[in-house]
Amino acid sequence: MKKILKPNEIKQPLGAAKIEPPKPEDWEAKLGATEEHPDINPEADWRDDIIEYELQRNDIFDNWSCVTFTLLNKVQCIIKHQYDEIIDWSKRYVSVGSGTIAGQGNSVNNPCEFLRKSGTVWETNYPTMTPSMTSAEFFKPIPADIKAKECFLKDWQYNHEYLPRYDGLSSKLSVLQAGLKKSPIMVSVEGYYSFDAKGRVIYTGSNIAHEVLLVKLDADTAYILDSENADGLVPFDIKYKFHYPKVGYVKKLNFTINDTMKMTLIRDTQTGEIFLLNSDGVALHIYDMDTFVKIFGQEAADNKDWNETEHEICVNIPKGPEITIPVAPGLIAIIRAFKEALKNFGKKN
């Protein structure tokens, strides 16, 4: 179980986020399980999926990147839970690329949109923070050779939506609990923490200027992952007025089953058949469009999540032992089916 920090262990935030209310064109999430966005975490508890407590500061400076840290923490939690993978991407790349300003921070949407459209690189290629790093070094423009190492977009697709607005405590808890079944929730909070007698952060009505990640609700406490505080979660009073809650969705485009097996999709340009291939180019399953939609969802069909391939190539693709895959909505169902089926077939032929 994750440590719950006490008031004397909690660092006050800088209060740097440029909080902007949702715009009319911003997407609003539909609550409840849908084929496009199933409830991937029915228990609505993401605490065991936290892979790191990376601080947005060292002993020299604070990088004012609470939004970016919260965003990447959310994405990494989803991938850990949904795909059982631990991946560490550079938060600095997204922070600098999306326009975070020292002393001012960033809006909530800018880093989300930057990750969605421009991706990021491995943490090892562009370290976010080091003990000796300075503010000037952190905020230097991203070099071209680092941009060339972008590695998110080829394997992952990220989207984000605000949760519906709510009125009153019971409505808030219902909306947040439903949202937590889909994703950890980015929330905007006050730029200064005040505490009640139980050591929980309480709402005072002051300036909303910090971004954190809601990972769990219980009867009287909301548990928060805060990039200003390491080694544990910050408890908030359940009645706290969280602003502009935002969920996220992460879709894997190339199905990595283990270190030697990858799943990719191609579509025969003549017949329209869609082939599921392993890393050796062996077809494990062939779909017509109706079956593809049932398995992968309509969004995958609309986005054409396959590589268009000439018919002459497709007819010569070797056919392997076909995996029996249940027709079930949602990507997670097929990924789990692959992992189970490939226990005996996961070796290269």
C-alpha positions as a LaTeX table, in Angstrom:
\begin{tabular}{lrrr}
\hline
Residue & $x$ (\AA) & $y$ (\AA) & $z$ (\AA) \\
\hline
Met1 & 0.00 & 0.00 & 0.00 \\
Lys2 & 1.29 & 3.48 & $-0.87$ \\
Lys3 & 2.39 & 5.76 & 1.93 \\
Ile4 & 0.02 & 8.60 & 2.81 \\
Leu5 & 1.95 & 11.78 & 3.52 \\
Lys6 & 1.37 & 13.88 & 6.62 \\
Pro7 & 1.17 & 17.69 & 6.54 \\
Asn8 & 4.74 & 18.10 & 7.81 \\
Glu9 & 5.95 & 15.87 & 4.93 \\
Ile10 & 4.10 & 17.77 & 2.20 \\
Lys11 & 5.75 & 20.52 & 0.17 \\
Gln12 & 3.60 & 23.42 & $-0.91$ \\
Pro13 & 3.11 & 23.68 & $-4.71$ \\
Leu14 & 4.36 & 26.61 & $-6.74$ \\
Gly15 & 0.89 & 27.32 & $-8.08$ \\
Ala16 & 2.01 & 27.57 & $-11.70$ \\
Ala17 & $-0.66$ & 26.02 & $-13.91$ \\
Lys18 & $-2.49$ & 28.37 & $-16.28$ \\
Ile19 & $-5.92$ & 27.02 & $-15.49$ \\
Glu20 & $-8.33$ & 27.43 & $-18.37$ \\
Pro21 & $-11.94$ & 26.23 & $-18.29$ \\
Pro22 & $-13.01$ & 23.76 & $-20.99$ \\
Lys23 & $-13.89$ & 25.30 & $-24.32$ \\
Pro24 & $-17.10$ & 24.42 & $-26.19$ \\
Glu25 & $-15.07$ & 22.43 & $-28.73$ \\
Asp26 & $-13.31$ & 20.35 & $-26.06$ \\
Trp27 & $-14.39$ & 16.71 & $-25.87$ \\
Glu28 & $-16.49$ & 15.60 & $-22.92$ \\
Ala29 & $-16.27$ & 12.00 & $-21.76$ \\
Lys30 & $-19.27$ & 9.68 & $-21.75$ \\
Leu31 & $-19.56$ & 7.95 & $-18.41$ \\
Gly32 & $-20.08$ & 4.22 & $-18.19$ \\
Ala33 & $-18.42$ & 1.50 & $-20.22$ \\
Thr34 & $-18.60$ & 1.96 & $-23.99$ \\
Glu35 & $-17.14$ & $-0.07$ & $-26.83$ \\
Glu36 & $-14.82$ & 2.80 & $-27.68$ \\
His37 & $-13.75$ & 3.49 & $-24.09$ \\
Pro38 & $-14.41$ & 0.52 & $-21.78$ \\
Asp39 & $-14.01$ & 0.67 & $-18.01$ \\
Ile40 & $-10.51$ & $-0.78$ & $-17.92$ \\
Asn41 & $-10.25$ & $-0.47$ & $-14.12$ \\
Pro42 & $-13.62$ & $-1.44$ & $-12.58$ \\
Glu43 & $-12.17$ & $-1.07$ & $-9.05$ \\
Ala44 & $-11.38$ & 2.61 & $-9.80$ \\
Asp45 & $-8.08$ & 2.30 & $-7.91$ \\
Trp46 & $-4.78$ & 3.20 & $-9.65$ \\
Arg47 & $-2.44$ & 3.20 & $-6.65$ \\
Asp48 & $-0.71$ & $-0.05$ & $-7.57$ \\
Asp49 & $-0.14$ & 1.21 & $-11.14$ \\
Ile50 & 2.03 & 4.17 & $-10.10$ \\
Ile51 & 5.51 & 3.44 & $-11.43$ \\
Glu52 & 7.42 & 6.44 & $-10.07$ \\
Tyr53 & 7.27 & 9.47 & $-7.81$ \\
Glu54 & 9.46 & 11.73 & $-9.94$ \\
Leu55 & 9.85 & 15.23 & $-8.55$ \\
Gln56 & 9.57 & 18.32 & $-10.73$ \\
Arg57 & 12.44 & 19.90 & $-8.82$ \\
Asn58 & 15.95 & 19.28 & $-7.53$ \\
Asp59 & 17.98 & 21.21 & $-4.96$ \\
Ile60 & 18.68 & 23.94 & $-7.55$ \\
Phe61 & 15.36 & 24.80 & $-9.20$ \\
Asp62 & 11.75 & 23.81 & $-9.87$ \\
Asn63 & 10.80 & 23.21 & $-13.51$ \\
Trp64 & 7.20 & 24.49 & $-13.22$ \\
Ser65 & 5.94 & 21.42 & $-15.09$ \\
Cys66 & 3.13 & 20.10 & $-12.88$ \\
Val67 & 0.79 & 19.64 & $-15.85$ \\
Thr68 & 3.30 & 17.62 & $-17.88$ \\
Phe69 & 4.30 & 15.45 & $-14.92$ \\
Thr70 & 0.65 & 14.77 & $-14.10$ \\
Leu71 & $-0.07$ & 13.93 & $-17.74$ \\
Leu72 & 2.80 & 11.46 & $-18.13$ \\
Asn73 & 2.09 & 9.91 & $-14.74$ \\
Lys74 & $-1.46$ & 9.30 & $-15.94$ \\
Val75 & $-0.33$ & 7.76 & $-19.24$ \\
Gln76 & 2.24 & 5.53 & $-17.53$ \\
Cys77 & $-0.37$ & 4.33 & $-15.01$ \\
Ile78 & $-2.78$ & 3.42 & $-17.80$ \\
Ile79 & $-0.13$ & 1.49 & $-19.73$ \\
Lys80 & 0.97 & $-0.35$ & $-16.59$ \\
His81 & $-2.61$ & $-1.36$ & $-15.81$ \\
Gln82 & $-3.90$ & $-2.05$ & $-19.32$ \\
Tyr83 & $-0.82$ & $-3.56$ & $-20.95$ \\
Asp84 & 1.32 & $-4.57$ & $-17.97$ \\
Glu85 & 4.26 & $-2.54$ & $-19.26$ \\
Ile86 & 6.50 & $-0.12$ & $-17.36$ \\
Ile87 & 7.63 & 2.66 & $-19.67$ \\
Asp88 & 9.50 & 5.83 & $-18.75$ \\
Trp89 & 9.24 & 8.71 & $-21.20$ \\
Ser90 & 10.89 & 12.10 & $-20.99$ \\
Lys91 & 8.66 & 14.62 & $-19.24$ \\
Arg92 & 11.14 & 17.36 & $-20.04$ \\
Tyr93 & 10.60 & 16.77 & $-23.77$ \\
Val94 & 6.84 & 17.32 & $-23.44$ \\
Ser95 & 7.21 & 20.20 & $-21.00$ \\
Val96 & 9.63 & 22.20 & $-23.13$ \\
Gly97 & 8.02 & 21.21 & $-26.42$ \\
Ser98 & 4.57 & 22.31 & $-25.26$ \\
Gly99 & 5.74 & 25.74 & $-24.14$ \\
Thr100 & 6.12 & 25.56 & $-20.37$ \\
Ile101 & 7.61 & 28.84 & $-19.12$ \\
Ala102 & 9.84 & 29.14 & $-16.05$ \\
Gly103 & 8.00 & 31.12 & $-13.39$ \\
Gln104 & 4.65 & 30.73 & $-15.17$ \\
Gly105 & 4.02 & 27.07 & $-15.98$ \\
Asn106 & 1.64 & 25.99 & $-18.72$ \\
Ser107 & $-2.01$ & 25.43 & $-19.53$ \\
Val108 & $-3.62$ & 22.04 & $-18.98$ \\
Asn109 & $-4.35$ & 21.41 & $-22.65$ \\
Asn110 & $-0.97$ & 22.34 & $-24.15$ \\
Pro111 & 1.04 & 19.35 & $-22.89$ \\
Cys112 & $-1.87$ & 16.97 & $-23.59$ \\
Glu113 & $-2.10$ & 18.12 & $-27.19$ \\
Phe114 & 1.68 & 18.11 & $-27.62$ \\
Leu115 & 1.90 & 14.48 & $-26.51$ \\
Arg116 & $-1.04$ & 13.54 & $-28.75$ \\
Lys117 & 0.39 & 15.21 & $-31.84$ \\
Ser118 & 4.17 & 15.31 & $-31.32$ \\
Gly119 & 4.89 & 12.49 & $-28.88$ \\
Thr120 & 8.02 & 12.23 & $-26.73$ \\
Val121 & 11.31 & 10.34 & $-26.38$ \\
Trp122 & 12.71 & 7.84 & $-23.89$ \\
Glu123 & 13.80 & 9.29 & $-20.56$ \\
Thr124 & 17.28 & 7.88 & $-21.19$ \\
Asn125 & 17.55 & 9.94 & $-24.39$ \\
Tyr126 & 16.50 & 13.23 & $-22.79$ \\
Pro127 & 16.63 & 13.07 & $-18.97$ \\
Thr128 & 13.98 & 15.13 & $-17.26$ \\
Met129 & 15.83 & 16.05 & $-14.08$ \\
Thr130 & 19.31 & 15.36 & $-12.70$ \\
Pro131 & 20.78 & 16.51 & $-9.38$ \\
Ser132 & 23.04 & 19.06 & $-11.10$ \\
Met133 & 20.60 & 20.29 & $-13.77$ \\
Thr134 & 19.86 & 24.03 & $-13.86$ \\
Ser135 & 16.79 & 25.87 & $-15.08$ \\
Ala136 & 18.71 & 27.17 & $-18.09$ \\
Glu137 & 19.66 & 23.64 & $-19.09$ \\
Phe138 & 16.14 & 22.27 & $-18.60$ \\
Phe139 & 14.48 & 24.93 & $-20.76$ \\
Lys140 & 16.97 & 24.90 & $-23.65$ \\
Pro141 & 15.27 & 24.30 & $-27.03$ \\
Ile142 & 15.07 & 20.61 & $-27.87$ \\
Pro143 & 17.96 & 19.70 & $-30.22$ \\
Ala144 & 17.15 & 18.29 & $-33.64$ \\
Asp145 & 18.99 & 15.05 & $-32.95$ \\
Ile146 & 16.76 & 14.48 & $-29.90$ \\
Lys147 & 13.59 & 15.23 & $-31.88$ \\
Ala148 & 14.70 & 12.58 & $-34.36$ \\
Lys149 & 14.47 & 10.00 & $-31.56$ \\
Glu150 & 10.73 & 10.53 & $-31.00$ \\
Cys151 & 9.33 & 7.11 & $-30.11$ \\
Phe152 & 5.80 & 7.52 & $-28.76$ \\
Leu153 & 3.70 & 8.06 & $-31.87$ \\
Lys154 & 4.69 & 4.93 & $-33.77$ \\
Asp155 & 3.42 & 2.61 & $-31.03$ \\
Trp156 & 0.84 & 4.60 & $-29.06$ \\
Gln157 & $-2.17$ & 6.81 & $-29.52$ \\
Tyr158 & $-3.24$ & 9.23 & $-26.78$ \\
Asn159 & $-6.53$ & 11.12 & $-26.44$ \\
His160 & $-8.02$ & 13.13 & $-23.59$ \\
Glu161 & $-11.45$ & 14.37 & $-22.52$ \\
Tyr162 & $-12.92$ & 16.42 & $-19.71$ \\
Leu163 & $-15.41$ & 14.74 & $-17.42$ \\
Pro164 & $-18.97$ & 16.11 & $-17.40$ \\
Arg165 & $-19.67$ & 19.02 & $-15.08$ \\
Tyr166 & $-21.28$ & 18.23 & $-11.76$ \\
Asp167 & $-23.26$ & 20.03 & $-9.05$ \\
Gly168 & $-23.06$ & 19.03 & $-5.42$ \\
Leu169 & $-20.99$ & 16.46 & $-3.54$ \\
Ser170 & $-22.94$ & 13.34 & $-4.49$ \\
Ser171 & $-22.90$ & 14.26 & $-8.18$ \\
Lys172 & $-19.17$ & 15.02 & $-8.00$ \\
Leu173 & $-18.35$ & 11.69 & $-6.39$ \\
Ser174 & $-20.45$ & 9.82 & $-8.92$ \\
Val175 & $-18.73$ & 11.51 & $-11.87$ \\
Leu176 & $-15.22$ & 11.10 & $-10.44$ \\
Gln177 & $-15.77$ & 7.47 & $-9.48$ \\
Ala178 & $-17.04$ & 6.70 & $-12.98$ \\
Gly179 & $-14.07$ & 8.53 & $-14.47$ \\
Leu180 & $-11.60$ & 6.57 & $-12.36$ \\
Lys181 & $-12.80$ & 3.36 & $-13.97$ \\
Lys182 & $-11.41$ & 4.67 & $-17.25$ \\
Ser183 & $-8.28$ & 6.54 & $-16.19$ \\
Pro184 & $-6.50$ & 8.32 & $-13.36$ \\
Ile185 & $-7.91$ & 11.84 & $-13.42$ \\
Met186 & $-5.97$ & 15.05 & $-13.94$ \\
Val187 & $-7.47$ & 17.71 & $-11.66$ \\
Ser188 & $-6.72$ & 21.38 & $-11.03$ \\
Val189 & $-6.34$ & 22.43 & $-7.40$ \\
Glu190 & $-5.44$ & 25.47 & $-5.32$ \\
Gly191 & $-1.89$ & 26.75 & $-5.38$ \\
Tyr192 & $-1.59$ & 26.55 & $-1.59$ \\
Tyr193 & $-2.45$ & 23.61 & 0.67 \\
Ser194 & $-4.40$ & 24.05 & 3.89 \\
Phe195 & $-5.12$ & 21.07 & 6.14 \\
Asp196 & $-7.89$ & 19.84 & 8.41 \\
Ala197 & $-7.46$ & 18.08 & 11.74 \\
Lys198 & $-7.08$ & 14.72 & 9.95 \\
Gly199 & $-4.18$ & 15.99 & 7.85 \\
Arg200 & $-6.16$ & 16.22 & 4.62 \\
Val201 & $-5.95$ & 19.12 & 2.17 \\
Ile202 & $-9.13$ & 21.21 & 2.33 \\
Tyr203 & $-10.67$ & 23.62 & $-0.16$ \\
Thr204 & $-10.45$ & 27.30 & 0.81 \\
Gly205 & $-11.56$ & 29.08 & $-2.35$ \\
Ser206 & $-8.16$ & 30.52 & $-3.21$ \\
Asn207 & $-6.44$ & 30.64 & $-6.60$ \\
Ile208 & $-6.61$ & 27.45 & $-8.71$ \\
Ala209 & $-3.05$ & 27.06 & $-9.98$ \\
His210 & $-1.68$ & 23.52 & $-9.67$ \\
Glu211 & $-2.25$ & 20.23 & $-11.51$ \\
Val212 & $-2.25$ & 16.83 & $-9.77$ \\
Leu213 & $-3.45$ & 13.27 & $-10.41$ \\
Leu214 & $-6.41$ & 11.69 & $-8.63$ \\
Val215 & $-5.82$ & 7.94 & $-8.29$ \\
Lys216 & $-8.37$ & 6.75 & $-5.71$ \\
Leu217 & $-11.46$ & 7.81 & $-3.72$ \\
Asp218 & $-12.69$ & 6.27 & $-0.52$ \\
Ala219 & $-15.41$ & 7.27 & 1.97 \\
Asp220 & $-13.77$ & 10.49 & 3.15 \\
Thr221 & $-10.45$ & 10.92 & 1.28 \\
Ala222 & $-9.22$ & 11.53 & $-2.25$ \\
Tyr223 & $-5.70$ & 10.22 & $-2.89$ \\
Ile224 & $-3.49$ & 12.44 & $-5.02$ \\
Leu225 & $-0.17$ & 11.89 & $-6.82$ \\
Asp226 & 1.57 & 15.27 & $-6.75$ \\
Ser227 & 4.85 & 15.91 & $-8.60$ \\
Glu228 & 5.94 & 18.33 & $-5.85$ \\
Asn229 & 5.90 & 15.48 & $-3.33$ \\
Ala230 & 7.83 & 12.21 & $-3.45$ \\
Asp231 & 7.48 & 8.91 & $-1.61$ \\
Gly232 & 3.74 & 8.96 & $-1.09$ \\
Leu233 & 0.28 & 10.27 & $-1.85$ \\
Val234 & $-1.24$ & 13.55 & $-0.66$ \\
Pro235 & $-4.64$ & 13.06 & 1.04 \\
Phe236 & $-7.40$ & 15.50 & 0.13 \\
Asp237 & $-10.73$ & 15.91 & 1.88 \\
Ile238 & $-13.44$ & 14.13 & $-0.11$ \\
Lys239 & $-15.39$ & 17.41 & $-0.24$ \\
Tyr240 & $-12.52$ & 19.21 & $-1.99$ \\
Lys241 & $-13.66$ & 21.14 & $-5.07$ \\
Phe242 & $-11.56$ & 19.66 & $-7.86$ \\
His243 & $-11.61$ & 21.73 & $-11.05$ \\
Tyr244 & $-11.72$ & 20.60 & $-14.67$ \\
Pro245 & $-11.20$ & 16.83 & $-14.24$ \\
Lys246 & $-9.68$ & 15.23 & $-17.34$ \\
Val247 & $-9.34$ & 11.55 & $-18.22$ \\
Gly248 & $-7.10$ & 9.99 & $-20.85$ \\
Tyr249 & $-7.08$ & 7.02 & $-23.20$ \\
Val250 & $-3.99$ & 5.19 & $-24.41$ \\
Lys251 & $-4.21$ & 2.79 & $-27.31$ \\
Lys252 & $-1.41$ & 0.51 & $-28.38$ \\
Leu253 & $-0.87$ & 0.46 & $-32.13$ \\
Asn254 & 1.72 & $-2.31$ & $-32.22$ \\
Phe255 & 0.96 & $-5.17$ & $-29.87$ \\
Thr256 & 4.16 & $-6.13$ & $-28.07$ \\
Ile257 & 3.49 & $-9.53$ & $-26.56$ \\
Asn258 & 7.05 & $-10.18$ & $-25.34$ \\
Asp259 & 10.57 & $-9.14$ & $-26.25$ \\
Thr260 & 10.58 & $-11.18$ & $-29.46$ \\
Met261 & 6.97 & $-11.01$ & $-30.62$ \\
Lys262 & 5.12 & $-8.01$ & $-32.02$ \\
Met263 & 1.66 & $-7.88$ & $-33.53$ \\
Thr264 & 0.94 & $-5.62$ & $-36.48$ \\
Leu265 & $-2.03$ & $-5.15$ & $-38.78$ \\
Ile266 & $-2.03$ & $-4.86$ & $-42.58$ \\
Arg267 & $-4.93$ & $-4.53$ & $-45.02$ \\
Asp268 & $-5.09$ & $-6.06$ & $-48.48$ \\
Thr269 & $-5.82$ & $-3.11$ & $-50.79$ \\
Gln270 & $-7.70$ & $-5.36$ & $-53.23$ \\
Thr271 & $-9.76$ & $-7.68$ & $-51.03$ \\
Gly272 & $-10.05$ & $-5.52$ & $-47.92$ \\
Glu273 & $-8.97$ & $-8.41$ & $-45.71$ \\
Ile274 & $-7.05$ & $-7.39$ & $-42.60$ \\
Phe275 & $-4.16$ & $-9.58$ & $-41.48$ \\
Leu276 & $-2.81$ & $-9.88$ & $-37.95$ \\
Leu277 & 0.92 & $-10.59$ & $-38.29$ \\
Asn278 & 3.58 & $-11.61$ & $-35.84$ \\
Ser279 & 7.11 & $-10.20$ & $-35.96$ \\
Asp280 & 8.11 & $-12.87$ & $-38.49$ \\
Gly281 & 5.40 & $-11.73$ & $-40.89$ \\
Val282 & 3.27 & $-14.83$ & $-40.29$ \\
Ala283 & $-0.50$ & $-14.31$ & $-40.39$ \\
Leu284 & $-2.08$ & $-15.47$ & $-37.15$ \\
His285 & $-5.58$ & $-14.29$ & $-38.02$ \\
Ile286 & $-7.40$ & $-12.77$ & $-41.01$ \\
Tyr287 & $-10.49$ & $-10.58$ & $-40.55$ \\
Asp288 & $-13.22$ & $-9.21$ & $-42.71$ \\
Met289 & $-14.23$ & $-5.66$ & $-41.79$ \\
Asp290 & $-17.27$ & $-6.61$ & $-39.70$ \\
Thr291 & $-15.23$ & $-8.95$ & $-37.54$ \\
Phe292 & $-12.41$ & $-6.42$ & $-37.27$ \\
Val293 & $-14.83$ & $-3.81$ & $-35.91$ \\
Lys294 & $-16.25$ & $-6.26$ & $-33.38$ \\
Ile295 & $-12.78$ & $-7.11$ & $-32.12$ \\
Phe296 & $-10.96$ & $-3.78$ & $-32.29$ \\
Gly297 & $-13.82$ & $-1.29$ & $-32.19$ \\
Gln298 & $-15.23$ & 1.21 & $-34.67$ \\
Glu299 & $-12.60$ & 3.82 & $-33.78$ \\
Ala300 & $-9.81$ & 1.53 & $-35.00$ \\
Ala301 & $-11.65$ & 1.11 & $-38.31$ \\
Asp302 & $-12.34$ & 4.83 & $-38.65$ \\
Asn303 & $-8.68$ & 5.62 & $-37.92$ \\
Lys304 & $-7.50$ & 2.86 & $-40.31$ \\
Asp305 & $-5.17$ & 1.38 & $-37.71$ \\
Trp306 & $-3.44$ & $-0.82$ & $-40.23$ \\
Asn307 & $-0.86$ & $-0.55$ & $-42.99$ \\
Glu308 & $-2.27$ & $-0.63$ & $-46.52$ \\
Thr309 & $-0.47$ & $-3.41$ & $-48.41$ \\
Glu310 & $-0.55$ & $-4.50$ & $-52.05$ \\
His311 & $-2.56$ & $-7.64$ & $-52.83$ \\
Glu312 & 0.46 & $-9.31$ & $-54.45$ \\
Ile313 & 2.26 & $-9.16$ & $-51.13$ \\
Cys314 & $-0.71$ & $-10.30$ & $-49.06$ \\
Val315 & $-1.35$ & $-13.46$ & $-51.09$ \\
Asn316 & 2.20 & $-14.63$ & $-50.36$ \\
Ile317 & 2.05 & $-14.08$ & $-46.61$ \\
Pro318 & 2.69 & $-17.39$ & $-44.78$ \\
Lys319 & $-0.17$ & $-18.57$ & $-42.58$ \\
Gly320 & 0.57 & $-19.74$ & $-39.05$ \\
Pro321 & $-1.58$ & $-21.64$ & $-36.54$ \\
Glu322 & $-4.66$ & $-19.47$ & $-36.13$ \\
Ile323 & $-5.26$ & $-18.06$ & $-32.68$ \\
Thr324 & $-8.84$ & $-18.41$ & $-31.47$ \\
Ile325 & $-9.84$ & $-14.96$ & $-30.27$ \\
Pro326 & $-13.19$ & $-14.21$ & $-28.62$ \\
Val327 & $-15.30$ & $-11.57$ & $-30.35$ \\
Ala328 & $-15.38$ & $-8.97$ & $-27.60$ \\
Pro329 & $-15.47$ & $-5.17$ & $-27.76$ \\
Gly330 & $-12.48$ & $-3.16$ & $-26.74$ \\
Leu331 & $-8.80$ & $-3.42$ & $-27.34$ \\
Ile332 & $-7.99$ & $-4.72$ & $-23.88$ \\
Ala333 & $-10.03$ & $-7.88$ & $-24.47$ \\
Ile334 & $-8.01$ & $-8.86$ & $-27.51$ \\
Ile335 & $-4.68$ & $-7.99$ & $-25.90$ \\
Arg336 & $-5.47$ & $-10.21$ & $-22.93$ \\
Ala337 & $-6.62$ & $-12.97$ & $-25.28$ \\
Phe338 & $-3.33$ & $-12.70$ & $-27.19$ \\
Lys339 & $-1.28$ & $-13.00$ & $-24.03$ \\
Glu340 & $-3.19$ & $-16.08$ & $-22.94$ \\
Ala341 & $-3.11$ & $-17.73$ & $-26.36$ \\
Leu342 & 0.56 & $-16.99$ & $-26.92$ \\
Lys343 & 1.73 & $-18.76$ & $-23.79$ \\
Asn344 & 2.14 & $-21.82$ & $-25.98$ \\
Phe345 & 2.54 & $-20.15$ & $-29.35$ \\
Gly346 & 4.70 & $-17.13$ & $-28.44$ \\
Lys347 & 7.93 & $-18.57$ & $-29.78$ \\
Lys348 & 9.33 & $-17.71$ & $-33.19$ \\
Asn349 & 8.59 & $-20.29$ & $-35.81$ \\
\hline
\end{tabular}
